[in-house]
Amino acid sequence: MITNECNWMFWGIGSNGLDKVPFHFSRDKGYYFPMTKSAITDIPFFSFKEAKNIKNAYLDKENKYGILKGIGYHFNGSKYVGIDLDNVFLNGKIRPIFEAILKPVMGKTYIEYSPSKKGLHFFLEKDLELKQYNIKFDNDISIDEKLIGSYDGEKTPGIDMYLDSKSKYFTYTGNKFEGSTDQIQAKLSDFKKIYDRLIYYLDLKKKKEITQRVKNNTQYKFSNSGKKIVDNVFSYIKKNVNIADGFKFYTGIDVTYRNKHICPLSYHRAGSKALLIYQDGYFNCESCEKKGSIIDLVGYLKNCDGKTACKIINNDFNLDIKINW
């Protein structure tokens, strides 16, 4: 296990009693608080031993920000890659698609059950530069149904790759999966064939979606590469990416429009819940006064301008619009 890396942090349930929230811990003041971009930059993470000791002292203790439930590994600055498998099991057995994904790394890396025991997390050494991605094996992706199997609709089977990021982390349960090892000797290059195959499936899905758009959207023109040509990229993104989906994707917050949330953009000493999110596609934090659309949200989180934020959203939500910036 990665016990020698100082990338350890905390997670728990937010003050609303519903959302899973990443927490940081103040060494000076002795309390945990919601992790923010500035905290990741300014406050060092912990060694595994430090984090475990803090967790033991504060486990299930409630403060105004929520309840601490465990420790986690954060991928900011990490030399490792995390692979997150969702809804792995069907009728008590591993889905064939996940058997194929796990086969190259079994006995070569640390694999553990997620807190729900429905998913698996494992680590790889980062010896290749591959693009972070997520794939949901839904009905629109062209993979043999025998490989996926049915699902109950509660959570779609899928796979996420977590790279060096200010927003991605693994919860740590210590509940090892059969065939796991404490040593991380598996490499991203061992995973390359699986990665290429999954990217192939994604490309098939995109081509199918593009073809369908061409048939259904006569009001838009398309470039030779199949990219949608729109008059105003900013307006199109605001109209077509739901603000709730944006907060869920980039911050993990499950939005409820009538309630205030913990703001992920700044550390607010005065109070925990100051963020309002509106159905018309905008948010506003009454404490740090940061506000705007999905584009502004990504700009704050990624520390980038609006044009770059549009490119990020276009890629993350598979909008396939043509951007010439």
Sequence and secondary structure as in RCSB ss.txt:
>XXXX:A:sequence
MITNECNWMFWGIGSNGLDKVPFHFSRDKGYYFPMTKSAITDIPFFSFKEAKNIKNAYLDKENKYGILKGIGYHF
NGSKYVGIDLDNVFLNGKIRPIFEAILKPVMGKTYIEYSPSKKGLHFFLEKDLELKQYNIKFDNDISIDEKLIGS
YDGEKTPGIDMYLDSKSKYFTYTGNKFEGSTDQIQAKLSDFKKIYDRLIYYLDLKKKKEITQRVKNNTQYKFSNS
GKKIVDNVFSYIKKNVNIADGFKFYTGIDVTYRNKHICPLSYHRAGSKALLIYQDGYFNCESCEKKGSIIDLVGY
LKNCDGKTACKIINNDFNLDIKINW
>XXXX:A:secstr
   SSS EEEEEEETTSSSEEEEEEETTTTEEEE  HHHHHHS  B HHHHHHHHHHHTT EETTEEEEEEEEE 
TT SEEEEEEES EETTEE HHHHHHHTTTTTTS EEE TTSS EEEEEE  S     EEE  TTS S HHHH  
  SSS  EEEEE S SS EEE    B TT  SS   BGGGGHHHHHHHHHHHHHHHHHHHHHHHHH TTSEE TT
S EE S HHHHHHHHS HHHHHHHHH     TTS EE SSS  SS SEEEEE TTS EEETTT  EE HHHHHHH
HHT  HHHHHHHHHHHTT  B    
